[in-house]
Amino acid sequence: MYEHFFHCPYCWEEVSMLLDPSIARQEYIEDCEVCCNPIEVTASFEEGELTAFDVRDMGQ
């Protein structure tokens, strides 16, 4: 597993998320561990390395 830190698009608190580098392209929704709002997560891995990461609030 790969731990990635980012800022929540709702509350701007720094949170971390565990990502699975064995899955090349990931898109899913996960609640912020601080404010509980749903975050749309997109992550891409190449040869086990994170190459792209994006989070959005569900209103965008």
C-alpha positions as CSV (number, residue, x, y, z in Angstrom):
1,M,0.0,0.0,0.0
2,Y,1.0,3.6,-0.7
3,E,0.1,6.4,1.8
4,H,-0.6,9.7,0.1
5,F,-1.2,13.1,1.9
6,F,-3.4,15.8,0.4
7,H,-5.7,18.6,1.4
8,C,-9.5,18.0,1.5
9,P,-11.3,20.1,-1.1
10,Y,-14.0,21.0,1.4
11,C,-12.3,21.7,4.8
12,W,-8.7,22.1,3.5
13,E,-7.3,19.9,6.3
14,E,-4.4,17.6,5.4
15,V,-5.6,14.0,5.3
16,S,-3.9,10.8,4.1
17,M,-5.2,8.0,2.0
18,L,-3.9,4.5,1.4
19,L,-3.7,3.7,-2.3
20,D,-3.0,0.3,-3.9
21,P,-0.1,0.7,-6.4
22,S,-1.0,-2.7,-8.1
23,I,-4.0,-1.0,-9.7
24,A,-2.8,1.2,-12.6
25,R,-5.8,3.6,-12.7
26,Q,-8.2,4.2,-9.8
27,E,-11.3,6.3,-9.6
28,Y,-13.6,6.2,-6.5
29,I,-15.4,8.2,-3.9
30,E,-14.2,8.3,-0.3
31,D,-15.3,10.4,2.7
32,C,-12.9,12.9,4.2
33,E,-11.7,11.6,7.6
34,V,-12.1,15.1,9.1
35,C,-15.3,16.6,7.7
36,C,-16.9,13.4,6.3
37,N,-17.8,15.0,2.9
38,P,-17.5,12.8,-0.2
39,I,-14.3,13.3,-2.2
40,E,-13.9,12.1,-5.8
41,V,-10.4,10.5,-6.0
42,T,-8.4,9.7,-9.2
43,A,-5.0,8.1,-9.0
44,S,-2.7,6.6,-11.6
45,F,0.3,4.4,-11.0
46,E,3.1,3.3,-13.4
47,E,5.4,0.5,-12.4
48,G,4.3,0.9,-8.7
49,E,5.0,4.7,-8.7
50,L,2.2,7.3,-8.3
51,T,2.2,9.4,-11.5
52,A,-1.1,11.3,-11.1
53,F,-3.4,12.2,-8.2
54,D,-6.4,14.4,-8.1
55,V,-9.2,15.0,-5.6
56,R,-12.5,17.0,-6.2
57,D,-15.5,17.8,-4.2
58,M,-18.7,16.2,-5.5
59,G,-20.2,19.6,-6.5
60,Q,-17.7,20.2,-9.3
